[in-house]
Amino acid sequence: MLIDSHAHLDNERFNQDRPEVMTRCSRELTALINVGYDLASSRRSIALAEKYPFIYAAVGVHPHDAKDAPADYRQQLTELAAHPKVVAVGEIGLDYYYDLSPREVQQKIFREQLQLAKELQLPFIIHDRDAHGDILQILQQAAPYPAGGVMHCFSGSWEVAQACLKLGLYISLAGPVTFANAGKLQEIARRVPLERLLVETDCPYLTPVPHRGKRNEPAYVRHVVEYIARLRQMPPEELACITAGNTVNLFKLPVSQGGRPANFQGR
């Protein structure tokens, strides 16, 4: 079993060969979560999930897009989240690296979507870049989270990871863990409890070694699994099954006993 817990297959970089990419996904993966970053991409994620049985969707407003969120964005997200293949609110959070939205606006939209996830009884997917202190403060203030959540493409320290684990969150690692200069991430990959570990690609970004420099795609999550398995001195098949099981548990994916997603029949 291999599950990519965070992908952006609706990205324009897949426009020329999306069917071929999907074929590779269906051969390599049990399931994947396609994650929205604004209302339009959230709708595209749902459309992909309707078309492909192994795809599930998350809906949310990314901190980059927080400044453009319409006044009724929460109502629109609520309506989108009613779709049976929507499994999370995300990606949401803070990004102080690019600061494409004012920080106070990012924080407001982040808090509102955390509350929305709780109201909808859905897990959340957090984007955190150079904002560890404020992310933790907001998370701690709004806790607890009965439906859980995940720190997507984790980039913080072990101390930040421990604080997130105390809140009951999962830690998701992506391609950067395979980079030669990623000693901090590799330490975290060794130390995160297996029952709290997810893997992802964040494609088309953050391509893992040995494909670094090329467009990323969900099938490459195998390289993330294999690298972490080597760090932890365990069989990659075992790590793949554990991380897939964690993803199924967090997002309540209807994966059958045979390891494939249940066929989606629609409403």
C-alpha positions, -999 to 999 in steps of 0.1 A, spaced: 0 0 0 12 35 -9 -8 66 -2 2 102 -12 -14 122 16 -9 156 -2 -10 163 -39 -20 191 -63 -29 172 -95 -51 201 -106 -20 222 -111 -15 235 -146 19 217 -148 -1 185 -153 -23 199 -181 -3 183 -210 -2 148 -196 -26 144 -168 -42 112 -181 -7 95 -182 1 107 -147 -33 93 -135 -25 60 -151 8 58 -132 -10 69 -100 -36 41 -104 -8 15 -108 14 27 -79 -10 41 -53 -39 29 -31 -52 65 -28 -42 101 -27 -56 133 -13 -58 162 -37 -56 194 -17 -72 228 -24 -56 261 -18 -85 284 -27 -122 280 -37 -114 273 -73 -88 247 -67 -110 231 -40 -137 227 -67 -111 212 -91 -100 188 -64 -136 176 -60 -139 172 -98 -108 150 -98 -122 130 -69 -154 124 -88 -136 112 -119 -110 89 -102 -120 64 -75 -86 65 -58 -86 103 -53 -101 122 -23 -103 159 -19 -95 186 7 -110 221 5 -96 252 20 -79 286 16 -41 287 17 -24 316 35 -11 330 2 -48 334 -9 -61 346 24 -63 382 13 -86 372 -16 -110 351 4 -146 364 -3 -168 374 26 -188 342 23 -158 318 18 -167 298 50 -202 292 36 -188 281 3 -163 258 20 -191 243 41 -211 236 9 -181 220 -8 -173 199 23 -207 183 21 -194 163 -9 -189 127 1 -153 126 -12 -142 156 7 -121 143 37 -104 174 51 -102 212 54 -69 223 38 -46 235 31 -47 262 57 -21 279 79 5 306 78 34 315 54 58 341 66 84 333 40 65 348 10 41 370 30 17 371 0 -11 380 24 -8 404 54 1 383 85 -30 395 104 -52 384 75 -34 350 74 -40 345 111 -77 355 109 -84 331 80 -64 304 97 -83 307 129 -116 307 111 -108 276 91 -96 257 122 -130 265 138 -148 254 106 -130 221 106 -141 215 141 -177 224 132 -176 201 102 -159 173 123 -132 171 96 -94 168 100 -73 198 88 -41 200 67 -17 228 79 8 247 58 35 262 80 65 281 65 87 302 88 57 307 111 63 279 137 57 301 168 24 316 156 12 283 142 17 266 176 2 295 196 -30 295 175 -32 257 175 -28 255 213 -54 282 218 -80 265 196 -73 229 209 -86 202 212 -91 187 178 -113 156 180 -111 149 142 -73 154 142 -50 171 117 -16 170 100 14 192 97 19 190 59 54 189 45 68 194 80 98 218 81 102 226 118 125 214 146 121 183 167 108 206 195 81 219 172 72 184 161 69 173 198 45 202 204 24 192 174 24 155 186 12 166 220 -18 182 203 -26 148 186 -15 159 152 3 138 125 36 148 110 39 145 72 72 143 54 78 150 17 106 151 -8 129 174 11 137 146 36 157 130 8 179 160 2 215 158 12 214 189 34 182 179 53 198 166 85 171 182 107 143 165 87 161 132 87 164 134 125 126 139 127 120 111 103 139 88 126 121 100 158 85 106 149 64 78 163 54 55 135 17 58 144 19 96 138 38 96 105 24 104 70 42 107 37 34 129 7 47 145 -25 31 180 -25 34 175 -62 42 192 -86 66 207 -60 95 193 -38 105 164 -60 125 138 -41 158 124 -50 165 107 -75 141 129 -96 150 163 -80 149 191 -105 120 175 -124 82 179 -120 70 159 -90 41 134 -92 23 111 -68 41 79 -79 73 94 -65 60 91 -30 77 57 -32 111 74 -29 101 92 2 90 60 18 121 41 8 144 69 21 126 71 55 126 33 57 164 33 53 168 59 80 147 38 103 163 5 93 130 -12 84 115 -27 53 100 -1 30 69 -23 25 63 -22 62 67 16 64 44 20 33 17 0 50 20 19 83 19 53 67 -10 43 44 -29 30 75 -23 63 93 -36 82 63 -67 60 61 -73 65 99 -69 103 98 -90 110 68 -114 81 73 -108 68 38 -131 40 27 -103 16 17 -115 -20 12 -99 -50 28 -81 -57 -4 -63 -24 0 -81 -5 -28 -105 24 -24 -141 16 -24 -157 26 -57 -174 60 -55 -209 59 -69 -217 96 -64 -250 110 -51 
